[in-house]
């Protein structure tokens, strides 16, 4: 009796099975589908968050003034400033071999006006490096020009939304806008970046950091963004930055260096744990389905008592009978799982169609996990009925008319 | 060749013990045609079950073709059943969802015969028992006589040494019944031991040797006629 024979026999039994078996298939299908759907949602959420974070830049390090032990999690909006981060501090960081680029960042709010229109807008002060560090793109013109970062120039780069609101159709390049009481010339407009983790670049403007410092009469930097040379250099870059700044700050460790890596890793851990947890809960339903399998198989054994007796009479060994019934239970779970997967695919597709903003992909490990669990459930819950069948007394079995 | 010695079969029914078989000594030579008759409860079905290795005696030994079977494990008994014994039942006991051909194929599958050889042997059996045109029909599409023919084909597909029939014509009309008996006797003529358990006196008389059972014992055994005759013609 080879595998093909067993399969044929089992499939024939299932094909002629009645309503009870079909309901069982439905139960298995629903649990498998639930597990797959939930892992999909969890996994998609994880990719989304990680993707957004990764978009911030590559091999990014963020230096904040003030010593907060933030290991992962979003950077605090207000650092407890022990000592200001200065522009010179930022420039000093380029001494590290592990650091490829450094971009200082200041933030302030001021009214920006052109023609008759005026709006309070977030002003970001930085240097040419910011373009690469934050993976920005231009729709028109150019970004802040490279040069001496300590020189204040009257140049401004507009975010796409700002440009639309102030210029609405008029050509922005070369025009002069007013920020507070000062005039700045528009040299470029950023391409749409969209909202990323709460910050909307499109709704800001960039001016040279030195100009921002004068404009707001404040010399402390909000952040320093640094890009490490490679993935392997991130840790070294972090150590170097802390070294350099500690030396510059009279031996005080009053800055916090966050690596994008670390944040990503933390989010990854949290969301993975969450996904596994909800999948685990859904898997409970598979255990229930397993109990149902056992029930249906037990009833089947009772109903087919005469058949089992007959099989024994024609020479089937107890082991062969066990294999046959076990195969049926396993086939039941696998077919149920297959239906469940089709259901999950269908529902995911619909979900993706309705909520097009939230990309959903079914993770392959989720499918494998669901199918394997169904298989194991069939095995575990099928073994008892199969053993019953194998141990059946043929005389009793055949005497029942 | 079948040898039963001192066979006892005791059943526990509630608080009582039922002696279904008591002190059975029986020897059956190859190609013998034996009928077993007796009132209900006389133990004839139990005897058949013991002969077919479906039941284990409480005491005594059963040697089949030189192989002692009483101490065999279930797995080994299953193998003996597979190779040496064929069963034909009153109610046919065909698997309802399989076709005639698939039913006949079953013993070959359990015996581990390769698919191609299985197909060949089933085809031969279908023509030998004149049911080729019914090969792909399921039991519910067959007449009683055809079903029993399928059952006989299944019982003999492994070329057993013994064919055990429990009321083989009990569910058949006269014509199908005689057809089935003709087939069984034809198989016996080819060398199979044929044991028929029946209530039908006419059927029982057809056998060359008749056992009559009462209360779990062999009350009468017409013995082996040839030897008896020889004894009678011995000059006194």
Interface residues (C-beta under 8 A of the other chain):
Chain A: X1 X2 X4 X5 X9 X12 X13 X15 X16 X306 X307 X309 X310 X311 X312 X313 X314 X315 X316 X317 X318 X319 X320 X394 X395 X398 X399 X401
Chain B: X45 X49 X52 X54 X55 X74 X75 X78 X79 X81 X82 X83 X87 X89 X91 X93 X95 X96 X97 X98 X106 X107 X109 X110 X111 X112 X115 X154 X155 X158
